């Protein structure tokens, strides 16, 4: 049996308004993902990518949207976030944690939590594989 679940939303670029949307999305994830570690990582990835889209991509312009697509199957969790910004080039090696500069730290965290991480212009995709020591029945509800 193949499990499949999708969440698709367009969110306005207002961090206060987005908080309620994120709580709803996280509640949906909590009803599907029973592994606390995976749930924590998914929430962190989601928060970082959406906040980056609002702050940096859309420059907090409320009329601009952040598009979110979450796909969960029995093999992977994929979080895709696209904003209306110009896009950027992500360099894994560029961020230096010793510099105390916060710019790029969120993406570095997401990159570290993800099994696959892609940035293409104004779209970011993070993928976590669910096959592993836990087995799918121990990860999803």
N, C-alpha and C positions, 0 to 999 in steps of 0.2 A: 504494500500500500504506500502510495506517495502522498506525503503531506504537503500542502501548499497554502500559503496565506499572504495576502498583499494589503498594504496600506498605502494609499495614494492621497496626497493633500497638497494644496497650494496655500501657503501661509503668508500673511502680510508682514512687512518688515518693521514690526513694532515689537520690541522685546517684551513689553508688558502684556500685550495682547497674545503674543505667541506662547506665553507661559501656560495659559489654559489649554491651548492646543497640544502642547508638549505633554502636559499631565494626562490628557485623554489618550494620546498615542502611547505613552508609557504604561497606562492602565491596560490598553489593548495588548501590548507586548507582555505584560505581567500575566495576563490570562493565557498566553500561549507558551511562554518560556518558563520552565520551572527551575532551571539551573540558575542559582543566584549569581554566580560568577559571570555567566554569559549575559544575564539580564543587566547586571551592573555595567559591563563593558558596552553592551548595546546602547544603554541610556547615555553613557559618557560620549560615545561616538556621535550619537544623535544630537546631543546638546552642543558639542563642539562644532559640528558641521553646520547646523542651522544657525547658531550664533555667528559663526564666521561669515555665512552667506548674508545675514542681515547687516552686520557691522562693516565688513570689508567689501563684499560684492555689491550690495545694494546701498551701501553708505547710509543706512537707516532711513532711506526714503520710503515712507509708508505706502506709497502707491505702487511700489515694486514688490514682486512676489518671490518667495523662495519655494521652489517645487521639491516635494519629497516623495520618494518611492522606497518602500521597504518591502522586500520579498523574503519570505521564510519558507524553506522547503525542508525536507528531511536531511538534506546534505549541506545547506548553507543558509546564512543570514546575509542579505545584501542591503546596504543603506546607500541610497543615491540622493544627492542634494545638488540642485541647480539653482543659481541665482541669476539676476539680470545684469550682473556686472560685466566688465570687459574680460575677465578671466586673468589668469596668472600662470607663471611657470613655477612648479614646486621642485625644489632641489633638496633631496633627503640629507645631503651632507652639509648644507648651508647652516642649519641651526646649531648653535653652540650653547649647551646648557650652562656653561661656566660664565657666559657673558652677562647673565642676569637680564637679558633682553627677552621680553615676553612674546615679541613678534615671531610667529611660526611655531610656538610651543604647542598650541592646540593640535595643529596638523601633525606634528611629530608624535604626539601622544596617540592620535588616531592611527597613524601609520604603524606605530608599535603594537597597537591592539589588534590590528587587522592582519589577516593572512594574505590578502591582496589589497592594494591601495593604489588608486589611479586618480590623477588630476588631468582633466582635459579642458582647457580654457576655463569656463565658468561652471563646470560640472565636476563633482567629486564623488567617487565610488569607493566604498569600504566593504570588503567581503570577509566574513568569518566562516570557516568550515565547521560543520557540526559533527562530522564523523571523527571519532577518536576514542579515547579510553572510556568515555562516559557512555557511548552508544546513544542512538537517537531517542530511544524510549526514556532515557534518564534526563534528557535535555528539554524536550518539548512536552507540554501537558497533553 
